[in-house]
Amino acid sequence: MSARPEGLLRWQWRGYARNHNHPRSLLLHIVAVPMFMAGNVLFVYGALALSVPAVALGVLCMALSMMLQGRAHRLEAVRPEPFAGPLDIALRILAEQWITFPRFVLSGQWWAALHGRAAGDDGSEAGGKVAQRTCGPGKGCQSL
């Protein structure tokens, strides 16, 4: 796993807005992340209740969510850092789905990014300035 002296959550949060600002990517994430969370819950429920259909539906939801988010990340100008191994994959995905993305939404940064505004760590617009953005199909957005 790569060295992250500040810890996974701080590292992930520091670069999150940079890697999540294309409008279609943001819209895919707002659907896919809750789908992943529901899949997690179904999977755990199914495992505890010994319900094969619940486990299967949970795995299907998580897989579909990961496919949608992978497609979303291809739209971004700045791609995520490559994974450093299986443990890094599991930790980063779970942290993003359950902590970082919900924080991004609840802080107002998801909404600001969707509307082309740069937001500060507290969810406020950075410096009170609104950045204009142009997005090409299949390409990342560029601020003007």
DOGULO-21663 format. One line per field, with one value per residue: x, y, z of N, C-alpha, C, O, CB in turn; residue in one letter; residue number from 1. Coordinates in Angstrom, 1 decimal, decimal comma. Glycine has a CB too. Example, Ala and Ser with C-alpha at 12.3 -4.5 7.8 and 13.67 -1.06 7.14 Angstrom:
<nodes>
n_c1	(13,2;12,8);
n_c2	(-5,7;-2,2);
n_c3	(7,8;7,1);
ca_c1	(12,3;13,7);
ca_c2	(-4,5;-1,1);
ca_c3	(7,8;7,1);
c_c1	(13,2;12,9);
c_c2	(-3,3;0,0);
c_c3	(7,8;7,9);
o_c1	(14,2;13,4);
o_c2	(-3,3;1,1);
o_c3	(8,5;8,0);
cb_c1	(11,3;14,1);
cb_c2	(-4,5;-0,6);
cb_c3	(9,0;5,7);
resn	(a;s);
resi	(1;2);
</nodes>
This chain:
<nodes>
n_c1	(0,9;0,5;2,4;0,8;1,0;-0,8;-3,1;-5,7;-8,4;-8,0;-6,2;-7,8;-9,9;-8,6;-7,9;-10,4;-12,4;-11,0;-10,9;-13,5;-15,5;-16,7;-19,8;-21,5;-20,2;-20,5;-23,3;-23,6;-22,3;-24,0;-26,1;-24,9;-23,3;-25,2;-26,4;-24,2;-23,9;-26,4;-26,1;-24,0;-25,3;-27,3;-25,7;-24,4;-26,6;-27,7;-25,6;-25,6;-28,2;-28,1;-29,0;-29,1;-30,2;-30,3;-27,6;-26,6;-28,0;-26,9;-24,2;-24,5;-25,6;-23,4;-21,4;-22,5;-22,6;-19,9;-19,1;-20,5;-19,3;-16,7;-17,0;-17,8;-15,4;-13,8;-14,6;-13,5;-11,1;-8,9;-7,7;-8,2;-5,7;-3,7;-4,5;-2,8;-2,7;-4,6;-5,6;-5,5;-7,4;-9,8;-10,0;-9,9;-12,1;-14,3;-14,0;-14,4;-17,1;-18,7;-17,9;-16,3;-17,6;-20,3;-19,7;-18,8;-21,2;-22,9;-21,5;-22,0;-20,3;-20,6;-22,9;-22,0;-19,8;-21,3;-22,6;-20,5;-18,9;-16,2;-15,6;-14,8;-13,2;-15,1;-17,4;-18,3;-18,2;-15,1;-13,3;-15,5;-15,9;-17,2;-16,5;-16,4;-17,1;-16,2;-17,2;-16,3;-17,6;-17,0;-14,7;-12,7;-13,6;-13,0;-11,9;-12,7);
n_c2	(-1,2;2,3;4,9;6,8;9,2;10,9;9,4;7,2;8,3;11,1;11,5;10,6;12,4;14,8;14,8;14,4;16,1;17,0;14,7;14,2;15,8;16,0;16,5;14,3;12,1;12,8;12,5;9,8;8,7;9,6;7,9;5,3;5,0;4,8;2,4;0,6;0,7;-0,4;-2,9;-3,9;-4,0;-5,9;-8,1;-8,6;-9,1;-11,3;-13,2;-13,5;-14,4;-16,7;-16,6;-17,3;-15,9;-13,2;-12,7;-13,1;-11,0;-8,8;-9,0;-8,6;-5,9;-4,5;-5,1;-4,0;-1,3;-0,8;-1,0;1,1;3,3;3,0;3,6;6,2;7,4;7,3;9,5;11,6;14,2;14,0;11,0;8,4;7,5;4,6;1,3;-0,2;-2,9;-5,8;-5,4;-2,6;-2,0;-3,0;-1,4;1,3;1,4;0,7;2,8;5,1;4,6;4,5;6,6;8,8;9,7;10,1;12,2;14,1;14,7;15,5;17,7;19,6;19,8;18,1;19,1;21,7;21,0;19,8;21,9;23,4;24,9;25,7;24,3;24,9;23,1;23,2;23,1;25,5;28,0;28,4;31,1;32,7;32,8;31,9;29,4;29,0;26,3;24,0;21,1;18,4;15,7;12,6;13,5;15,2;18,0;21,5;24,3;27,7);
n_c3	(0,0;-0,7;0,8;3,1;5,1;6,4;6,7;5,4;5,1;5,3;3,2;1,0;1,1;0,6;-2,1;-3,3;-4,5;-6,8;-8,3;-8,8;-10,6;-13,1;-14,6;-15,5;-14,3;-11,6;-11,4;-12,0;-9,8;-7,7;-7,9;-8,0;-5,7;-3,4;-4,3;-4,1;-1,3;-0,5;-1,6;0,0;2,5;1,9;1,2;3,7;5,3;3,9;4,3;7,1;7,5;6,0;3,4;0,2;-2,2;-1,2;-0,7;-3,4;-4,7;-3,4;-4,1;-6,9;-6,9;-5,8;-7,7;-10,1;-9,3;-9,0;-11,7;-12,9;-11,5;-12,3;-15,0;-14,8;-13,7;-15,9;-17,3;-16,0;-15,8;-14,2;-13,1;-10,6;-8,2;-8,9;-7,5;-4,8;-4,2;-3,1;-0,4;-0,3;-2,3;-1,2;1,2;0,3;-1,4;0,3;2,2;0,5;-0,4;2,0;3,6;2,5;0,0;0,9;2,7;0,9;-0,4;1,7;2,6;0,7;-1,4;-3,5;-4,9;-5,5;-7,2;-9,2;-10,3;-11,3;-9,6;-7,6;-4,4;-1,0;1,8;3,7;2,3;1,4;-1,3;-2,8;-2,0;-2,7;-5,4;-8,5;-10,6;-14,1;-16,3;-18,9;-20,6;-22,5;-24,5;-23,1;-22,0;-19,5;-17,5;-17,9;-16,2;-16,6);
ca_c1	(0,0;1,3;2,6;-0,2;1,2;-2,0;-4,1;-6,5;-9,5;-7,5;-5,7;-8,9;-10,7;-7,8;-8,0;-11,7;-13,0;-10,2;-11,2;-14,9;-16,1;-17,4;-21,3;-22,1;-19,6;-21,2;-24,7;-23,5;-21,9;-25,1;-26,9;-24,1;-22,8;-26,2;-26,5;-23,2;-24,3;-27,5;-25,5;-23,3;-26,3;-27,9;-24,7;-24,2;-27,9;-27,7;-24,6;-26,0;-29,4;-27,9;-29,9;-28,3;-30,7;-29,8;-26,1;-26,4;-28,4;-26,0;-23,0;-24,9;-25,6;-22,0;-20,7;-23,1;-22,2;-18,4;-19,0;-20,9;-18,3;-15,5;-17,3;-17,8;-14,1;-13,2;-15,0;-12,8;-9,8;-7,9;-8,1;-7,8;-4,4;-3,9;-4,5;-1,5;-2,9;-6,0;-6,1;-5,8;-8,6;-10,9;-10,0;-10,2;-13,5;-15,2;-13,9;-15,1;-18,5;-19,3;-17,4;-15,8;-18,6;-21,4;-19,2;-18,8;-22,5;-23,4;-20,8;-22,4;-19,3;-21,1;-23,8;-21,1;-19,1;-22,2;-22,9;-19,3;-18,3;-15,2;-16,0;-13,8;-13,3;-16,3;-18,6;-18,5;-17,5;-13,8;-13,1;-16,7;-15,9;-17,8;-15,7;-17,1;-16,5;-16,6;-17,0;-16,5;-18,1;-16,0;-13,5;-12,9;-14,1;-11,9;-12,4;-12,3);
ca_c2	(0,0;3,5;5,6;7,9;9,5;11,5;8,4;7,0;9,2;12,5;11,4;10,4;13,6;15,9;14,8;13,9;17,0;17,0;13,5;14,0;17,1;15,9;16,4;12,9;11,3;13,1;11,9;8,3;8,4;9,8;6,6;4,1;4,8;4,2;1,1;-0,2;0,6;-1,4;-4,2;-4,2;-4,4;-7,2;-9,1;-9,0;-9,7;-12,7;-14,0;-13,8;-15,2;-17,8;-16,5;-17,2;-14,9;-11,9;-12,6;-12,9;-9,7;-7,9;-9,0;-8,0;-4,5;-4,0;-5,2;-3,0;-0,1;-0,6;-0,8;2,5;4,2;2,9;4,3;7,6;7,8;7,5;10,8;12,6;14,7;13,4;9,7;8,0;6,8;3,1;0,6;-0,8;-4,3;-6,2;-4,7;-1,2;-2,0;-3,1;-0,3;2,5;1,3;0,9;4,2;6,0;4,4;4,7;7,8;10,0;10,2;10,7;13,5;15,0;15,1;16,3;19,0;20,5;19,9;17,4;20,0;22,7;20,5;19,5;23,2;24,0;25,8;25,1;24,4;24,7;21,9;23,3;23,1;26,8;28,2;28,9;32,6;33,3;32,9;30,8;29,0;28,5;25,0;23,4;19,6;17,7;14,3;11,6;14,2;15,9;19,4;22,5;25,6;28,9);
ca_c3	(0,0;-0,8;2,1;3,4;6,5;7,0;6,9;4,2;4,9;4,9;1,8;0,1;1,1;0,0;-3,6;-3,8;-5,5;-8,0;-9,1;-9,0;-11,0;-14,3;-14,3;-15,7;-13,3;-10,4;-11,5;-11,9;-8,5;-6,8;-8,1;-7,8;-4,3;-2,6;-4,8;-3,5;0,1;-0,4;-1,9;1,2;3,5;1,4;1,3;5,1;5,7;3,3;4,9;8,4;7,4;5,1;2,2;-1,1;-3,0;-0,7;-1,0;-4,8;-5,1;-2,8;-5,0;-8,1;-6,7;-5,6;-9,0;-11,0;-8,8;-9,4;-13,1;-13,1;-11,0;-13,2;-16,2;-14,4;-13,5;-17,2;-17,8;-15,3;-16,3;-13,3;-12,7;-9,3;-8,1;-9,0;-6,3;-4,4;-3,9;-2,7;0,8;-0,7;-3,1;-0,2;2,1;-0,4;-1,9;1,5;2,7;-0,4;-0,5;3,2;4,4;1,7;-0,9;1,7;3,3;-0,2;-0,7;2,8;2,8;-0,3;-2,5;-4,7;-5,5;-6,0;-8,4;-10,3;-10,9;-11,8;-8,6;-6,7;-3,0;0,0;2,6;4,5;1,4;0,8;-2,5;-2,6;-2,2;-3,1;-6,8;-9,2;-11,8;-15,3;-16,7;-20,1;-20,5;-23,7;-24,4;-22,8;-21,6;-18,3;-17,5;-17,8;-15,6;-17,4);
c_c1	(0,9;1,3;1,6;0,0;0,0;-3,2;-5,0;-7,6;-9,1;-7,0;-6,8;-9,6;-9,9;-7,9;-9,4;-12,3;-12,3;-10,5;-12,7;-15,5;-16,8;-18,9;-21,8;-21,5;-20,3;-22,6;-24,6;-23,1;-23,1;-26,1;-26,1;-23,6;-24,0;-26,5;-25,5;-23,5;-25,4;-27,0;-24,7;-24,2;-26,9;-26,9;-24,5;-25,4;-27,9;-26,8;-25,0;-27,3;-29,3;-28,9;-29,1;-28,9;-30,3;-28,4;-25,9;-26,9;-27,5;-24,7;-23,3;-25,0;-24,3;-21,3;-21,2;-22,6;-20,7;-18,3;-19,4;-19,9;-17,0;-15,7;-17,3;-16,3;-13,3;-13,5;-14,1;-11,5;-8,6;-8,4;-7,6;-6,4;-4,6;-3,8;-3,2;-1,6;-4,3;-6,5;-6,4;-7,1;-9,8;-11,1;-10,5;-11,7;-14,5;-15,2;-14,6;-16,6;-19,2;-19,0;-17,2;-16,9;-19,8;-21,0;-19,2;-20,1;-23,0;-22,7;-21,2;-21,4;-19,8;-22,0;-23,0;-20,4;-20,1;-22,6;-21,7;-18,6;-17,3;-15,6;-14,8;-14,1;-14,6;-17,6;-18,9;-17,8;-16,2;-13,7;-14,4;-16,8;-16,5;-17,0;-16,6;-16,4;-17,1;-16,3;-17,2;-16,9;-16,9;-14,7;-13,8;-13,3;-12,9;-12,6;-11,9;-12,0);
c_c2	(1,2;4,2;6,8;8,3;10,2;10,6;8,3;8,0;10,6;12,5;11,4;11,7;14,7;15,9;14,5;14,8;17,1;15,8;13,3;15,4;17,1;15,7;15,0;11,9;11,5;12,5;10,4;7,9;8,6;8,6;5,4;3,9;4,2;2,7;0,1;-0,4;-0,5;-2,8;-4,7;-4,8;-5,7;-8,3;-9,6;-9,7;-11,2;-13,7;-14,5;-14,7;-16,4;-17,8;-16,3;-16,1;-13,5;-11,7;-12,3;-11,5;-8,6;-7,8;-8,3;-6,4;-3,9;-4,0;-4,2;-1,6;0,2;-0,4;0,6;3,5;4,2;3,7;5,8;8,1;8,0;8,8;11,9;13,0;14,1;12,1;9,4;7,4;5,3;2,5;0,0;-2,3;-4,6;-5,5;-3,2;-1,1;-2,0;-1,9;1,0;2,5;1,5;2,3;5,2;5,9;4,8;6,0;9,0;10,5;10,8;12,1;14,5;15,5;16,0;17,6;20,0;20,6;19,1;18,4;21,2;22,2;20,2;20,8;24,0;25,0;25,0;25,3;24,2;23,4;22,0;23,3;24,4;27,0;28,8;30,3;33,3;33,4;31,7;30,6;28,5;27,2;24,6;21,9;19,1;16,3;13,4;12,2;14,8;17,3;20,3;23,7;26,7;30,0);
c_c3	(0,0;0,6;2,1;4,8;7,2;7,2;5,6;4,1;4,6;3,5;0,8;-0,1;0,4;-1,5;-4,2;-4,8;-6,8;-8,9;-9,3;-9,3;-12,3;-14,0;-14,4;-14,7;-12,0;-10,3;-11,4;-10,5;-7,5;-6,9;-7,6;-6,4;-3,4;-3,0;-4,2;-2,0;0,3;-0,7;-0,7;2,2;3,1;1,6;2,8;5,6;5,2;4,0;6,3;8,4;6,6;4,0;1,0;-2,0;-2,5;-1,0;-2,5;-5,2;-4,6;-3,7;-6,3;-8,0;-6,6;-7,0;-10,0;-10,6;-9,2;-10,9;-13,5;-12,7;-11,8;-14,5;-15,9;-14,2;-14,8;-17,8;-17,1;-15,9;-15,5;-12,8;-11,3;-9,4;-8,2;-7,6;-6,0;-4,0;-3,4;-1,4;0,5;-1,4;-2,1;0,7;1,4;-0,9;-0,7;2,1;1,8;-0,3;0,8;4,0;3,4;0,8;-0,1;2,3;2,1;-0,5;0,4;3,1;1,7;-1,5;-3,7;-5,5;-6,2;-7,3;-9,5;-11,1;-11,3;-10,9;-7,8;-5,3;-2,1;0,8;3,4;3,7;0,9;-0,5;-2,2;-3,0;-2,7;-4,6;-7,4;-10,5;-12,9;-15,7;-18,1;-20,1;-21,9;-23,5;-24,1;-22,3;-20,2;-18,5;-17,3;-17,2;-16,5;-16,5);
o_c1	(1,9;0,4;1,6;-0,8;-0,1;-4,2;-5,1;-7,7;-9,7;-7,2;-6,7;-10,0;-10,5;-7,9;-9,5;-12,8;-12,9;-10,5;-13,0;-16,1;-17,4;-19,3;-22,6;-22,2;-20,5;-23,0;-25,5;-23,7;-23,2;-26,9;-26,6;-23,6;-23,7;-26,9;-25,8;-23,3;-25,3;-27,4;-24,8;-24,0;-27,0;-27,3;-24,5;-25,3;-28,2;-27,1;-24,9;-27,5;-30,3;-29,4;-28,5;-28,1;-29,9;-28,0;-25,1;-26,2;-27,2;-24,2;-22,5;-24,5;-24,0;-20,5;-20,4;-22,3;-20,4;-17,4;-18,7;-19,6;-16,4;-14,8;-16,8;-16,1;-12,4;-12,8;-14,0;-10,8;-7,6;-9,4;-6,6;-6,0;-5,6;-3,2;-2,5;-0,6;-5,1;-7,6;-7,3;-7,8;-10,7;-12,2;-11,3;-12,4;-15,4;-16,2;-15,3;-17,3;-20,3;-19,8;-17,8;-17,2;-20,3;-21,8;-19,5;-20,3;-23,6;-23,4;-20,9;-21,7;-19,4;-21,8;-23,2;-20,3;-19,7;-22,8;-21,8;-17,9;-17,6;-16,0;-13,9;-15,1;-15,1;-18,7;-19,8;-16,8;-16,1;-13,8;-14,2;-17,7;-16,4;-16,8;-17,5;-15,2;-18,2;-15,2;-18,3;-16,7;-16,0;-13,7;-14,9;-13,3;-11,9;-13,6;-10,7;-11,6);
o_c2	(1,2;4,1;7,7;7,9;10,1;11,0;9,3;8,6;11,3;13,5;12,1;12,2;15,5;17,0;14,3;14,4;17,3;15,9;12,3;16,1;18,1;14,8;14,5;11,0;10,6;11,9;9,8;7,0;7,8;8,4;4,6;2,8;3,3;1,9;-1,0;-1,5;-1,3;-3,7;-5,9;-5,8;-6,6;-9,4;-10,8;-10,7;-12,1;-14,8;-15,6;-15,5;-17,2;-18,8;-15,2;-15,4;-12,6;-10,6;-11,4;-10,8;-7,6;-6,7;-7,6;-5,7;-2,8;-3,1;-3,5;-0,8;1,3;0,4;1,3;4,5;5,2;4,3;6,6;9,3;8,8;9,3;13,0;12,1;13,8;12,0;10,0;6,8;4,8;3,0;-0,4;-2,9;-3,7;-5,1;-2,7;-0,1;-1,1;-1,3;1,7;3,5;2,3;2,8;6,1;6,9;5,4;6,4;10,0;11,7;11,9;13,0;15,7;16,7;17,1;18,5;21,2;21,2;19,5;18,4;21,5;22,9;20,5;20,8;25,2;25,9;23,9;26,4;23,4;22,8;20,9;23,4;24,6;26,4;29,7;30,7;34,4;34,0;30,6;31,5;27,7;27,1;24,7;21,5;19,3;15,7;13,3;11,5;15,0;17,8;20,0;24,2;26,7;31,1);
o_c3	(0,6;1,4;1,3;5,7;8,4;7,8;4,8;3,0;3,8;2,8;-0,2;-1,2;-0,4;-2,1;-5,4;-5,9;-7,8;-10,1;-10,0;-8,5;-12,7;-13,3;-13,5;-14,2;-11,2;-9,3;-10,7;-10,0;-6,6;-5,9;-6,9;-5,9;-2,7;-2,2;-3,8;-1,5;1,2;0,0;-0,4;2,8;4,0;2,0;3,1;6,3;6,0;4,2;6,7;9,3;6,4;3,6;0,8;-2,6;-3,4;-1,3;-2,9;-6,0;-5,2;-3,9;-6,8;-8,9;-7,2;-7,3;-10,7;-11,4;-9,6;-11,3;-14,3;-13,4;-12,0;-15,0;-16,7;-14,7;-14,9;-18,7;-17,7;-16,5;-16,0;-12,1;-10,8;-10,4;-7,7;-6,7;-7,0;-3,6;-3,3;-1,4;1,0;-1,2;-2,2;0,8;1,9;-0,8;-0,8;2,4;2,3;-0,3;0,8;4,8;3,6;0,8;-0,4;2,3;2,4;-0,8;0,2;3,6;1,9;-2,5;-4,8;-6,8;-7,3;-8,3;-10,7;-12,3;-11,6;-11,3;-7,4;-4,9;-2,4;0,6;3,8;4,2;0,0;-0,7;-1,3;-4,1;-3,2;-5,2;-6,9;-11,3;-12,7;-15,6;-18,3;-19,7;-22,5;-22,5;-24,9;-22,1;-19,8;-19,6;-16,7;-17,8;-16,9;-16,9);
cb_c1	(-1,0;0,8;4,0;-1,6;2,4;-2,4;-5,0;-7,1;-10,3;-6,5;-4,7;-9,8;-11,0;-6,3;-7,0;-12,6;-13,1;-8,7;-10,6;-15,6;-15,0;-16,9;-22,0;-21,8;-18,1;-21,3;-25,4;-22,4;-20,8;-25,8;-27,4;-22,9;-22,3;-27,5;-26,4;-21,8;-24,7;-28,7;-24,6;-22,5;-27,3;-28,4;-23,4;-23,9;-29,1;-27,5;-23,2;-26,3;-30,5;-28,0;-30,9;-28,4;-32,2;-30,1;-25,4;-27,2;-29,9;-25,6;-22,5;-26,3;-26,4;-21,3;-20,9;-24,6;-22,3;-17,6;-19,9;-22,3;-18,0;-15,2;-18,7;-18,5;-13,3;-13,6;-16,4;-12,6;-9,7;-7,6;-7,5;-8,8;-3,7;-2,8;-5,6;-0,9;-1,9;-6,0;-5,0;-4,6;-8,7;-10,7;-8,7;-9,3;-13,8;-14,8;-12,4;-14,6;-18,8;-19,0;-16,2;-14,6;-19,1;-21,8;-17,8;-18,2;-23,4;-23,3;-19,3;-22,5;-18,0;-22,0;-24,8;-20,1;-18,4;-23,5;-23,7;-19,6;-19,4;-13,8;-17,1;-13,7;-12,2;-16,3;-19,8;-18,2;-18,3;-12,7;-12,0;-16,9;-14,4;-19,3;-14,6;-17,2;-16,8;-16,0;-17,9;-15,1;-18,9;-15,7;-13,0;-11,6;-15,2;-11,2;-12,0;-13,3);
cb_c2	(0,0;4,4;6,1;7,5;10,5;12,7;8,7;5,6;9,2;12,9;10,2;9,3;14,0;15,7;13,8;13,7;18,4;17,0;12,3;13,5;18,1;14,8;17,3;12,4;11,6;14,6;12,3;7,8;9,4;11,1;6,5;4,1;6,1;5,0;1,0;0,5;1,9;-1,0;-4,1;-3,1;-3,3;-7,0;-8,7;-7,7;-8,9;-12,6;-13,3;-12,5;-14,3;-19,1;-15,3;-18,6;-14,9;-11,8;-13,9;-14,0;-9,4;-8,4;-10,5;-8,5;-4,2;-4,8;-6,6;-3,1;0,0;-1,8;-1,8;2,7;3,9;1,4;3,9;7,8;6,9;6,4;11,0;12,2;16,2;14,4;8,7;7,1;7,2;2,5;-0,5;0,0;-4,7;-7,7;-4,8;-0,7;-3,2;-4,4;-0,1;2,7;0,0;-0,2;4,6;5,8;3,0;3,5;7,5;9,6;9,1;9,8;13,3;14,2;13,9;15,4;18,8;21,9;19,3;16,1;20,6;23,2;19,2;18,9;24,0;24,7;26,4;25,7;23,4;25,9;21,8;24,6;22,5;27,9;29,2;28,0;32,7;34,7;33,1;31,1;28,0;29,5;23,9;24,1;18,9;17,7;13,9;10,8;15,2;15,9;19,7;22,7;25,7;29,3);
cb_c3	(1,2;-1,9;2,3;3,0;6,6;6,1;8,1;4,3;6,2;6,0;1,7;0,5;2,5;0,4;-4,1;-2,7;-4,8;-7,7;-8,3;-7,7;-11,0;-15,3;-15,1;-17,1;-13,2;-10,2;-12,8;-12,9;-8,0;-7,1;-9,5;-8,7;-3,7;-2,7;-6,4;-3,6;0,7;-1,4;-3,1;1,7;3,7;0,0;0,8;5,9;5,2;1,8;5,0;9,2;6,8;5,9;2,5;-1,8;-3,1;0,8;-0,6;-5,6;-4,5;-1,4;-5,2;-8,6;-5,4;-4,6;-9,6;-11,0;-7,3;-8,9;-13,9;-12,4;-9,6;-13,6;-16,8;-13,0;-12,6;-18,1;-17,5;-13,9;-16,4;-12,0;-13,7;-8,7;-6,7;-9,9;-6,3;-3,2;-2,8;-2,5;1,9;-1,5;-4,0;0,6;2,8;-1,6;-2,6;2,5;2,9;-1,8;-0,8;4,1;5,2;0,9;-1,8;2,8;3,9;-1,4;-0,8;4,1;2,7;0,2;-2,0;-4,3;-4,5;-5,0;-8,0;-9,7;-10,0;-13,1;-7,7;-6,9;-2,7;0,9;3,5;5,4;2,1;1,9;-3,4;-3,3;-3,2;-2,5;-7,3;-9,6;-11,4;-16,4;-15,6;-21,3;-19,5;-24,5;-25,6;-24,0;-22,6;-17,5;-16,5;-19,1;-14,2;-18,4);
resn	(m;s;a;r;p;e;g;l;l;r;w;q;w;r;g;y;a;r;n;h;n;h;p;r;s;l;l;l;h;i;v;a;v;p;m;f;m;a;g;n;v;l;f;v;y;g;a;l;a;l;s;v;p;a;v;a;l;g;v;l;c;m;a;l;s;m;m;l;q;g;r;a;h;r;l;e;a;v;r;p;e;p;f;a;g;p;l;d;i;a;l;r;i;l;a;e;q;w;i;t;f;p;r;f;v;l;s;g;q;w;w;a;a;l;h;g;r;a;a;g;d;d;g;s;e;a;g;g;k;v;a;q;r;t;c;g;p;g;k;g;c;q;s;l);
resi	(1;2;3;4;5;6;7;8;9;10;11;12;13;14;15;16;17;18;19;20;21;22;23;24;25;26;27;28;29;30;31;32;33;34;35;36;37;38;39;40;41;42;43;44;45;46;47;48;49;50;51;52;53;54;55;56;57;58;59;60;61;62;63;64;65;66;67;68;69;70;71;72;73;74;75;76;77;78;79;80;81;82;83;84;85;86;87;88;89;90;91;92;93;94;95;96;97;98;99;100;101;102;103;104;105;106;107;108;109;110;111;112;113;114;115;116;117;118;119;120;121;122;123;124;125;126;127;128;129;130;131;132;133;134;135;136;137;138;139;140;141;142;143;144);
</nodes>
